Amino acid sequence: MNATTPIETFSPHGPASPLIDLHAHVILPKFYDQDPHWGPRWEQGDDGQLRLRVGHWLLTLGIPEQKAALARGEKFGIDGIMNAWGNPAGRLKAMDALQQTAQIVSIPSHCYMYWADAAFSVRFARVCNDALAEYCGNGSGRLYFWGHAPLNVPAEAAKEIRRAASIGARGLSAGGSNFGGLDFDSAELDPVWETLCDLDLPMFVHGYNQSVTWGERANDDRYETTSIVGMNYDETKCFWYLTVGGVLDRFPNLKIYITHGGGFVPYQFGRLEETVKNLDVAKNKRPLRDYLKNFWFDPELHELPMRQALVDVVGADQLLYGTNFGGSDAIRTDLTQGLRLSDPDRRKIRYENAVKLCRLDLLSAAT
């Protein structure tokens, strides 16, 4: 990316403090209808609702833009989804409304495809990364992307991470658990961690609906529990497996950003810390707290007291700004508003930590 304007001085609204959103999803046409079974594809029911299908699994979380359109008596087709989520000009306008300087976008978690066959997973990752690079290239220098990799095929994933980085990826987007049966402590994934450390790239961890892997029973999860609760569980499992599984002792320079407030980690850290002392199978060589320097979290929590608790427990040095932009529970207010923070700490959360972690030293943008 050609970069000319220092990020510290750019804002679409003048001299206001920059703001970088690292948890922002994007839907692009090239992601969809890639496989006869897995799709993913959109289906419109008799009630006018569009629902996403991935194999046997059918998403039942509504799309806010669709619900608003239907409430107005307007039609909302697939083109509406693509325009609402996948139009760079429209995204930049929405970012301006939120006073966001930049975003690092990622594929929705239903697109991870760890559960598919290896050949399709590898091909799909390549398609996604090319589409993301093209999309961000049309973002006036304000859009970056998290690369996608087929973690169910680790050797190929390592290759794709390098390729994605060569076309602009600022790190790796990953689920929280179950990469085709592998988990974060699986030795098979060591080539992935070695590659990330070699390239000095962070990993953005976002859980996914595990029910998508259940085959014909995929829709037995009637109330999206594997999404609403399960994602937080998987994100916590990520932290637990990387630390207790000894991965961070083998790869001490690995950098991990866990969204959704860090799963349950910051709120149950004392329990985790005490339990590991008596865990006979634990492989960590250092106290659990020592590994916190490898992790970053975001205050994507819907209650101010919980955001403050995150700040108090983790500290501003390990916090990033992420809103779930485009998601069903996206937060459309300033996540740092109302927090007891010094001005230097507020700047760390809003943009300085992101600039350092993802090496966003300069940002080319039209003012």
Buried (B, 14 or more C-beta within 10 A) or exposed (E): BEEEBEBBEBBBEEEEBBBBBBBBBBBBEBBBEBBEEBBBBBEBEEEEBBBBBBBBBBBBBEBBBBEEBBEEEEEBBBEBBBBBBBBBEEBBEBBBEBBBBBBBBBBBBBBBBBBBBEEBBBBBBBBBBBBBBBBBBEBBBBBBBBBBBBBBBBEBBBBBBBBBBEBBBBBBBBBBBBBBEBBBBBEBBBBBBBBBBEBEBBBBBBBBBBBBBBEEEBBEBEEBEBBBEBBBBBBBBBBBBBBBBBBBBBBEEBBBBBBBBBBBBBBEBEEBEEBBEEEEEBEBEEEBEEBBEBBBBBBBBEEEEEBBBBBEBBEBBBBBBBBBBBBBEBBEEBBBEEBEBEEEBBBBBBBBBBBEBBEBEBBBBEE
